[in-house]
């Protein structure tokens, strides 16, 4: 279930495995015996089992006044019987539609309490629900989770089932409407036997979803949603004693449920190669190749993960080196694993260059595969990847929600919350011989190859039977649950959800400022939760700096920065990043470009050396430009096959008008013509004008101090002086509202959905009433319970989601209404969007309750919004870009609360003009055009994916 657009044996009660308060424990090294890179990692926890069989895990981390709550049910789509595909996921949706003691939307109390990161997901082996709440709202969260676990069936009726069935079916349509969106279903059918639990995908079939009855879903609940089949995790600002008491109070009276049989592990490895082909509305041929490999908890899975990284884990990998750099056969290639409980998948994916014979690609892959299977990885490859893996583990332990998921995953799948440690140890101790042996065992034979080829018309409808049944191992009988007992509760659930009376205050680091010797300003927020330092070099540039130049110059040049320096080629840069455990990124938005580095504290010095080299000495070599150019053009072609990509390329030029700095595809990728003509000289000239020391501010957050980081930055940037050419300047003119509405239709034959995107221009982010504008948008279309989404998703169930949103900008912002809807409801959906737009500035203005809901959520979610170093850096970067004071975040609560209802409604009147809307609708025009024209939304024009007029019949 998605809220927004925009992917390891239980013990007796009270028995502890580990208890502690730190977020993450790293054993302190001694000077004589250990280096920081070898420090032990830990997520301390205590595990206990309630009398009813519910397993509870508690992890203490008091750095922020929030608690992550995660409820994992050991049931997924693999448990669905024949003819009931999609049930696990459908039921997940039903769990958000109210319970016996809380009818209505599950999200509402959480929005009132300021919850963050709330959602639910279903996968092959499990269903999970999670949210992070202020510490004072923990009782509310546990009441809500326990009410839907123990008191749900009376709240599910035929109307609710039909509503969520429709939503799920639109989720399926939305996924399959994307390029390559039907691959996963096809691959599971063709790689697992017909009687294997993984033979079908999680979303299920339309026919099975249509056939789902009320009794079917209730039977599903009774069979799998008992306490003994569930793991509850509380991670964050909570102590073990309190957690035990609350778990028993809210969950103790829920029955254990019956025994749940488990399927035995069944890799179903194949011994012969098989081939398949399908067509799709895609920009280029893509080759997939899959092997079935061992499931979770198996050492070989960890070793094969390393093999995948060596073969296709980025530009340092062997296949990338061969197919992209050397032979120029593909635009991209990757190899990775998808881990599951019974078996896992080892998958290669290669995007074939236009004009290249896929057979040549396969021959090159076969050659590199044979070389790898002959000798395995090199010592250098292994060491580098192990360092990168350790850095990723360290970073992943900052968020309490991430740690909750890590513990739950180990307990659910393997009965051991510390299972991640075993996998990590296998990774760090793996040898060349280990990886080679596992690779020869599992990826030397039995591959399935699927080639997806482009078609201009509607994709061919095919019925694929898939593999025949195999010899399935016997299921493992479920453990008896008769010994479990419920504990009577003194909660009167008829009184409703516990009120949240108090809320913690936000704690945001003090903002410190300094300057380098050459005048560059440094902005710092210290945060010592994990040994990580994040740096962002923010240049006053952005897509807007393309004016007078070729579209895409800014974004393309920024992307080229780490593709080679005077001393290092692009591969060596990537290898150094992996050795250092460093993240390095560069890119642009509308008004700025940035180069960012995520660095481990113990490798800060060499990491900053690499950052400075990339920023100051980018080489723009011809071979690198041509390689990236080809990938860039392929990316543009891919955008023009994605419904949202098409709309976001088309709408901005229509809103702003030709020549405006923002009248560009909002991906920033430019056009084919501009990118084809871009030269090294163009990039050098742009860099000289914009990427310079008198046009940058360095923003830092993390495990450092101002004197420390200033000295380090001075070491690499103090001698950086501006070039002799003039610094770039920008002008962002004001654009008048459209005099009348317009409609632009783009044909996508065979589309299962229509993408509706309607736009207006909003004031800049820097306006005085920006907060009321944001509050208005959140109430109208920016949250799950906003008007747009409740109408098109929850009431009509014509869409998986419908929202409104704005991109921040120094000039007028695009304000967009977004709804991917089922094809046969395109006309009706557009009419509903227009009605909502007219109502909010007409007969049905935002109510005091709607406005207050957003305000309290915005205030109460503040403590959980800045838990991570990355979130702190993001806030600092926005404040610097939009000229906000250093205490902006610290004083945000007072300003949010001070908003008057009249000011929020005035923002709606100021911004929303129904007769100035520009509509872009992407879909199968043979099915939707007549209906859309009959609405008389405005003048209608049919255009192509480039926004150019198309002659109509």
N, C-alpha and C positions, 0 to 999 in steps of 0.2 A: 504494500500500500504506500502510495506516495502522497506527500502533502503539498509539494511545490515542484514547477518545471525546472527550463532553465535546462559503470557505471563504474578434555581428555579424561571407587565404589563408595558410595556414601558411607559415612561413619555414624555411630550413635549420636544422639543429641548431645551437643556440648563438647564433643571431642575436637580439639583444634589440630590443624596441621602447622599453621604459622600465624602469628599475630604481630602486628606492628602498625605504626602510623605513617611511615614515609611513603611517598608516592612510588618511589623506586629506590631500591637499595643497590648501591655500588660499593663493593668491598674496597676499602681504602688501600691503595698499593703502598708498599714500603720502598724506600729508595734502593734497597739492595735486591729485592726479590721480584717485584712486579711492576709492570707498566700499566698506564690507564687503559690501554686497549684490551687488557686481559681481566679487567675488573668484573666481578661477578654481577649478574643482573638478577633481580628478583621482584616479584609482585607478592608481597606478604598477604596472607588471607587466613581466615578461619572457616572451616566447613562444619556444618552440623545438619542433622536430619530431624525434622519435626515428627511427632508421633504418627502423623498421617502419611509419612513417606516423602514429603517435600524436602528436597535438598536445598540448603541455603548456603551461599558463599558471601563472606563479608571481607571487604578490603578497605582499610583506612587510609585516607589521603586528605589532610585538612588544609591544603593550600588555598582552597576556595570554598565558600559556604554553600556547596551544592552536593547532591548525591545522585549518582547514576543508578537507575533501577532497570534491571534487565530480567525478563521472564522468558525462558527458553523451554519450549515443548518439544519433546523428542518424537516429532512426527513431521513428515514432509510428503512431497508428491510421490516418493517411492512407496509409500504405504497405501496408495490408492488402489482399490480393486479394479478389475477390468470393467470398463463402462462408466467409471467414476473419475476420469481424469479431471484435474483442475479443482478437486474438492478441497485440498489442503489450503490452497491460495484463496479460494472463494470463502472458506471459513475464516481465514485471517481478516478478510474485509468485514465479515459479519461481526467480528469482535470489536469493531470500531463504531457500531451502530447502536450502542446503548445496552444496558443490562437491566435486570428486573428492578433494581433499586435506583437506577439512574437512566431513565429513558432519555433518548436524544443522543446527540453527537458525543462520542467519547472525548474528543479534543477540548470541549468547552471548559471544564474545570482547570485543565492544564494551561489553557491560554490565559485564564484568570490568574493563575499562579506564577506565570513567567517561565514555564518549562521550555527547554531547548532540546534540539536533537531528537524530537519524538517521532517515532514511526513504528512500523511493523513490516516484517519481510517473511517470505516463504521460499524455501529452497528444496532441493531433493530430499534432504535428510532431517530438516528441522523447520520449526516456525518460531520466530522470536518477536518480542515486543519490547520497546525500550523508550526511556525518556530520562532526561537529567532535570532535576527540580531543585529549587532552593531548599536548603536543609529543613526549613520550617514547613515546607509543603510535603514532606515525606509521608506523613499520615494520610494525606489526601491521595497521593500516588498509590500507596499500598492498598488503601480502601478500594480505589478504582480497579486496580489490577486483580484484586481478590474477588471483587464483585462480578467481574466478567468471567473469571475462572470458575467460581462456585455458584453463580446465580445468573446464568445467561439464557437458558432454554426458554423461559417464560417470556423473554423479550423478543424472540425471533418469530416473526409471523411471515405470511406469504408476501405481503407488501415489501417487507425488508429484504427478503430473499430475492424477489424480482428486481428490486432497485440495485442491489449489489451485484447480481448476475449481469445486469446491463453495464455497470461500471467496469466489471472485470472483462467483459467481452470487448469493451472499447479500449481497455488496456492492451488486450491481445491485438486488436486492429491497429492501434497506434504503434506497437512494436513491429508488426509485420509490414507496416507502411513505410518503414525506414529501409534504406538500402541494406541488403544482406540480412534483413530482419527475419527471414524464414530459415536461416541456416541451422540454428541450434536444434530446432525440432527435427529437421532432416538428418542431422548428424547423429542424434540419439537413436533415431529409428534404424539407422544403417550401421551402428557400431555396437549396440547392445541387443542380445536376443529378445525375441518377442515376449518371453516370460521373465525377462530381467526387470527388476524394479525401476531401472533407469531408461527403459525403452521409450518413455514419453516425457515431454517437457512439463515444467511446473504449471504453466498457464493453462494447459489442458486443451481439449478440442471444443469447438463450438457446439457440436452435437451433445457431448456429455454435459456441458454447462447448461444447455437448454433442457436436458432431461433431469437435472438435479431437483429433487423434491424436498419438501420441508422435513419429512421424516428421514430422508437420506442425511441431511446435514445434522440433524439432532443425533442420529446414530453415530456419526463421525465424532461429535463432541463427547458423547458418553464413552466412546472407545479410547480416546486419546488425550483428553484434556483433564485427566485426574491428577491429583497432587503428586502421586508417586512417579509420574512420567514427566515431571517438571523440575526445572532448576531456577531458583530465584537468586539474583545477585544484587547486593547493595555495595556500591563502590564510591567512596568519597568521604564527606564530612560526617561520619557516623562511627560510633564505637560498637564493639562486638556485643556488649551486654544490652545496649539499646536495640540493636538490630535483632537479637534473639527475641526480646520481648515483643517487638512490633511484628515480627514474622508470625509468631504464635498467635498473637491477638487477631490479626487480620486473615491469616490463611489456615489456622489450626482446625477450623470446623469444616474444611472442604474435604470430601471423601477422597480416598486414595485412588479410586478407580480400579478397574480390573487388571489382570495381567496383560502386558503388551508383548506379543511375540516380536522377535527381531529377525530380520533377514540375515542370513549368513553372508560373510564377505564373498563376493563373486566378481573377480576381475573380468572374466569372460574374454581373456586375451585371444586374439585371432592369430592364425599361423600363415595366412595367405593375404596377399594384397588385393584390395577391391577398389573399384573406381565408380564415380557417380558424377552427374552434371545437372545443373539447374540454371534456368535463366532468371534474370531479375532486372529491374530498372536501376542499374548501377552504372557508374562512370567507367569502370575498368574491370577486366577479368581478375578474379581473386582465386587463389589456390589455397584450399585448406587440406591439411593432412593430420590424421588423428590416430593415436595408439591408446588402447586401454592399459592402464597401469595400476599398481596397488593403491589401496585406499588409505585414509588417515591412520596415523599411528605406526605406519610401516617405514622402516629406515630407508628402504629403496625409494620411497616417495621423496624424501628430502634429498637424496643423492640425485634423483632425476630432475629435481628443481634446479640443482646446480648445473646439470647437463643442459637443461633448457636455456639457462643464462649464457652458458658458453656458446651454444649454437645460435641463439637468436634473442639475446637479452639486451639489445641496443646496438649502437654503432660500433662498439668494441667487439661485438660477437662475430663468429666466423661467417655465418651466412650473410650478415649485413656487409661485412668486408668484401665477400665474394660477389654477391648479387647486386649490391648497390654501388660500392666504390669501384670494384675492379671490372666486372662484366657489364654493368649498366643495364641489367635485365629487369629489375623491379624498382618501384618507387619506395617500397617499404617491405620489411620482412620481420617477423617476430616469432618466437617460440615460447610457450609457457605451459604451466600445468593448471588444471582446475581440480582442486582436491574435493573428494566426496568420502562418504563413510565406507561404502562397500567396494568401490573402485574409483579410480580417478582418470582424468583425461590428460594426455600429452598432445598439444595441438600446435601445429605450424600454420602460419598464415602469411601469404605473399601476394602483394598487389603488383600485377604484371604491367610493365610499361606498355603504353600504346604502341602497337605495331610489332611487339615482340611475340614470338611463338611460345606459348606456354610450355611446349615440350623442351625448349632450351632451358627454361627456368627449372623444370623438373630434373633435367640432366645435371645441371650445376648443383642443385640440392643433393642429388644422389652422390655426386662426387665428394662434396664436403661431408656428407653423412658417413660415407665409407672411411674417409680419413679419420674422422672423430672416433668411429667404432674400432679403428685399428690401434690408436694410441691414447685416446682419452684426452682430457684437458691437460694443459701445461701447468707447472707449478705456479707460474706467474698468474695465469688466469684464475686459478683456484684461490690463491691468496688475495687477489684483488676483489673477487666476488665475495669472499668471506668477510672482508673488511666492510664492504658495502652493506652486507646483510646485518652485521652487528650495528652499524650506524642506524639502519632502518628500525631495528628492534628498540634501540635507545629512544629514538624519536617517537615511536609508537606508544611509549609508556607515559606520555605527558598527560593525556586526557583520561579522566576517570571512566568515561564511557567506553573507551577503547580497552582499558584494562578489564572492565566488566565483561566485555565480549570475549576477551582472551581467556578469562577464567571459565566462563560459561561454556565456551566451545570445547575446552578440554574435558570438562565434567560430563557434558552431554554425549560426546562421541566416544570418549575413552575412559570415563570414570575417574579422571585425574585432572584437577585444575592446573597442575604444573606440567601438563603434557607439552606446552610450548617450549619448556626448558629442554626436554629431551630432543625435540626437533632442532632447537637451536644448537645443542651440543653436537648432534649428528652433523649439522652443517659446518660448525667450526672445526671439527676434527676429521672431516672427510679427506681422503687421500685420492690421488690420481687413480690408483687401482680400485678403490671403492666405487668411484663414479663410473669408471669404465666397465666394471663388472655389472653394475645395475643397468647400464645402458645396453650392453650386449644382451642382457636377459629380457628387456622389455621393449626396446625401440629398434631392434634389428630386423623385425619381421612383423607382419600382420597389420600393415598400415591401411587406412581408408582414406582415399583422396577424393575430395569434392571440388569440382571446378565450377565457379559461378560466373556465367558469361552475360554480358550486357544484352538487353533487348530494348527496343524503342517503344514497343507497344506494351500492352498489359502482360504481366508475367503469366506463363502457362500454368493452368491449374492441373495439378497432378495428384494422383492417389498413390502414395508410396507405402508398400507393405512392410518394408524393412526386413531385418534378418528374421529367419525362422526361430522357433523356440529351441533352447538348448537344454542341457542337463543342469537343472537348477539345484543347488544344495538345499537340504531341508532347513526350514526355518528353525530358529532357536526358541523354544517355548518361553513365554513370559514368566518372570519370577512371581511367585504368589504374593498377593497383597493383603491377605486376610489378617495378618498380624498387625497391620497398621490400624490405628484408631483415631477418631476425630476428637478434638478438644472443644467442649462447648464454649461459645463466644458470648461475651456480655455486650457486644455491639448491637445496637438497635438500628439496623440498616434502613428501616422505614424513615428514619430522621434525615436520611440523605448523606451526601458527601461531607466529610468533616471540613469545617470552615478553616481557612488559613488566615489567621489573625495578624501575624507579624511576618516581616520579611527581612532578610539580611541586607546590609548595606553593601554597595559595590566597593571593592578595594582595587584601585587601579594604580600602577606604579607612578611615582613622581616623574615628570618629564624633565630631563636635563638637556641643556644645550651647550655647545662649545664650537670651536672653529679649528680647522687645520691651519698649518702655517701659511698655506696659499689662499686662505680665506674661505674654503669650503665649509659650510655649516654642517655640524653633526647634531642630530637629535636622538636622544637615548632614553629608553625605559628599561631599567634593570629588572630581570626576572630570573631567579636562580633555581627554578623547579627541576630542570634537567640541564645537563652540561652541553648546552647548545646556544649558539649565537646566530641570530638572523640579521642580515644586512641588506638594505635596499638602497640602491643609488637611483634617486628619482630625478629625471631630466625633464625640464619644461619643454615638451615636444608633442608627442602623440600623433594619432592619425591626422589631426588638424594641420600638422606641419607638412603634409603632402601638398598643400595648396601651392600651385605654381610648379609642382613637380609631378612625376608619374605616380598615379595612385598605387599605394602599396609600398612606396619607398621606405617609409618609416618602419613599418612592421617587418619588411624583408631585411632591411639593414640590421635591425635589432636581432633578428633571428640568425644573422650571419656572424654575430660577434664571437660566438664560441665555436665557429667552424674553422678556426685557424688563426694563429698570431704569427708574428715575425719569426718566433723561435719554435713554436709548437704547431703541429698539424691537428686537425679536428679529432683524430683518433687518440692522440696522446693527451689532449685536453680531457677527453672522456675517461681515459684510463687513470689519469691523475685524480679526477673527481672520485672515481670508485675507490682508489687506494686511500683517499682521505676521508671517505664516507661523507662526501660533500654534495649538497644540492646546488646546482647553478642554473639560473634561468634568466631569460631576457625577453622582453615583449613590450607592447604598447597598448594604451587605451585611447580614448578620444583626445585627451589633453596632456598626457604624459607618457614617457617611455621609462622603463626601469630595468636595471640589471640587479638580480638578487642572488644572495648566497646564503645557504643554510649550512652552518659549519659546526662541527664538534669542537668543544672548548679546547681539547688537548691537541687539535690540529689547526688551530686558528691561524698561526703564522704562515704555514705553507698554503692554506686555503685562501688567505687574503692576497698572497703573491699571485695565485692563479686568477683570482677575481680582477686584480689590477692589470694583469697582462691581457686579459680578454677585453677589458674596457679601453685600455690605452693603445694596444698594439694589434688590433684585428687586421688581418692581412688581405681579405677579399681576393683570394686566389681564384683564378679562372675556373679550375676544375671543381672547386667547392661551390662556386656560384652556379655553375651549370647543373651540378647534382641537386642543389637545393632548389634551383629554378624548376627543374623537372618535378620534384616533389610538391612544390608550391602550386604549379599548374594542375597537377593531379588533385590536390586538395580543393582547388576552386571547382574543378569538375565534380568532385564528390559533393561539395556544398550545393551544387546545382541539381543534385538528385535527391537531396533531403528536403522534405517539405518546409521545415523551419529554416533551414539554410537558404532555400530559395526566397522565402518571404523576407528574411532579414537582409538579404542582398538587394531586394527590390524596393522595400518600403522607404529606407532613409533618403535616397535621392528624390523620391516623390514628396516627402515631407519638407525637405530643406531647399530643393531647387538646385539646378545645375550650377556648379562653381562654388557652392558653400563648402566650408571645410568639413562639415559633417555629412555631406551628400555623397556618402560612400557606402559600400557594403560594410555592415557593422562587424564583420569578422576582421576587417582591416586588411584583407588579402589582396584588394585591388581587383583589376580585371586581367584577363588573359593578355590583352594587347599591351597593357602597361608593364606587366611582369616580363613578357617576352623581350621588351625593348630596354629593360633596366640594365645598366652597365656598372662596372666597378667604379668608374668615374662618378656616376650618379650617387652611389653609396658613399664614396669618400667625401663628396661635396656636402651631402646631408649630414654625415658625421661631424664634419668640421663646423657646421653651423649650429648643431644641436647637442652633440655629445661632447661636452667640454667642461672644464672646471668652473667656469663662471656661469654655468647653467644647470648646476646640480646641487642637490642636498642629499646627505647621507643619513639614512634613518636606521637605527639599530635597536634591537630588543633582544634580551637574553642574559646569559651568564657572563657578564662583564661589568666593568665600571667605566665612568667617563674618562678618567686618566688612562686606564689601560687601553681602551679602544681608540682613544685619540692618538696615543703614541703609536699603536699598531697601524692605524690609517695614515698617519704622517709618514711612516716608514715607506709606504708604497705610493702615496699620492701627493706628498708635500712639494715635490719638484714638478708637478704637472702644471703646465702653463697654457693659457688659451692660444689657439692658432691666430694667425694674422687676419683671417677673414672675419667679416662681421658676424655677430651672433644672430641666429634666426629670430624672426619676430612673427607673431600670429595676430590675426584679426578675425573675430567671430561675429559676423553681422547678425542683426535681429531679423527674424523672418515673420512676415504677417501670417495670420491664420488663413486657412483656405476659405475662399468665398462660398464654396458649396461642396457637398460631399462627392467623393469619387470612388469608383470600384474598379479594381484591376484583377482580372481572372487569369490564372495560369494553369494550363492543362497538365495533369499527371494521370495518363490513362491507366485504368485498373486500380486506382487508389482506393483503399478500403476506408479511408477517412478523408475529410477535407480539413485543411489547416486554415483557420480564420485568424488574421492578424489585422487589427485596425489601429490607426495611429493618429495622435495629435502632438502638438508641441507644448511642453511645459516650461515654466521658468527655470533658470539655472539652479544648480544645487546651492549656490551662495546667497540666494534671496533670503530676506529676513524671515519669511513665513515658511521656510523649508520644512520645519517639523509638522505644522498643520497639513501641509501637502502630503507628507509621508503618512500621517495618520489617516487622512482621507483615503489615500490609495489602499492602505492596509484594510480598512473597513469595507471598501467597495470591491476590491479584487485581489488583495495582496496576501490573504491568509486562507487557510483551509475553510474556515467558517464564514468567509466573506460572501457578499451577495452573489457575485458571478459564479463562484464554485458551487455554492449551495444550490443555485438554480440549475446549471447545466449538468453537474455531476450528481448531486445527492437527490434533487427533486426529479429532474427529467432523465437522468442517467444516459445522456447522449454523448458524454465526454468522460475521459479518465480524469481530466482536470481542466479548469478554466480560470484564468488569472489576469490581473493587470500588473504592469511593472514599469519602472523607469530606470534608465541608465544614468548615473550621475554624470554631470558635465559642467564645465565653466560657462558654456553657452546654453541656449535653450535645449532642454532635454527631450528625447523622444518618450512619449507616454503611450504605451502599447497595451492593447487588449488581445489576449491570446487564448485560442480554444481549438484544439484538434477534436473534431466531432465526427460521428459516424456519417457516412456519405448520404444516407437517405434522410438525414435530419439537418442538412446544411442550411437550407432555407429557414427552417424553423429556429435553428440555433442563432443565425445572424439576426433574425427578428427579435429573439430574446435578448441578445446583447444590446441591440439598439434600444429596446424597451427599458432595460436596466440603466443605460446611459441617460435616457430622457427622464426616467423616474428620479434619479439621484439629484438632478438639478431642477426637478419639477415637482410633481405631486407627492413624492416619497423621499424627502431628504434624509440624510443620515440621522438616526435617532441618537439620543443621549446614551442609551445603552450600547449601541454599536460603537460609538466613539470611545466611551469609557472602557470598553473591553480591550481596545487596542492600546490605550494609554496605560492601563494597569499591566498589561502583558509586556509592553515595552520597558516599563520601569522594573518590573519584577524579574525579567529575564536578564537584566544587566549583570548580576553577579556571575551567571553562568556563561555569559557571552565573551568573556576575556580570560578564560581559563588557560589558554595556551599562549606561548610566545608568538606564534604566527598571528593569532588574533590581536594581540597587543601591537605587533608591527603593522598590521593592516589598519588599525585605528590611527596610529601615528601617521601613517602614509596619507590617509584621507585628510587628516587635520592639516598636514603640511600643504597638501595640494589645494585645499579649499580655504586656506587662510584662517583656520579656526584657532582659538586660543589653546594654550597647553592644558588648561583645566577643562576642556570641552567635555571629555568623557566623565570626569569626576563630578561635573555640575549638570550632567544631562538629565538626571532624575528631576531636579527642580524645574527645568524648562519643559520637560514632557508634561509634568503635572500642572503646569501653569497654563497650558493650552485651553482656550475657551471653545465650547461647542460651536459657537457662532463663527469663530475663526476657521475651524475645520470645515464647516459647511461652505464658508466663503471661498475656501481653497477649491472646493468642488466646482463652485460657480465660476471661479477664475479660470480653471483649467479645462473643464469638460464642456465642449461645444459640439453637440450631436451633429449639427449641420456642417461641421468642418472636418468630419472624419474622413480619413483616407483608408479604404479597405483593400487588403490583398488577400485573395482566397485561392488556395492551391488545392486542386482536386481533379476528379474525373469530370471534365466539362460535359461529356455526353450525358451525364447523369444529374449534374447540378446547375448548369448554366441557366436553363430556362427558369428554374425556381428562383435563383438569385436575382435574375432580371425582373421577375414579377414583383419583387419586394420594393422596387423603386428606391433603393438605398442612395442612388446617385447615378451620375453618368458612368456607364459600364464600358470598359475596354479590355480586350483580350491581349495579353502580352506574353512573351516567352520568359525563360529563366534569366535572361539578361535585361528584362524590363522593356524590351523593344516590342512595338505593336505587331500583332499578328493579324493578317487578313482573315476575316470570318466569312463563313459560307452564307 
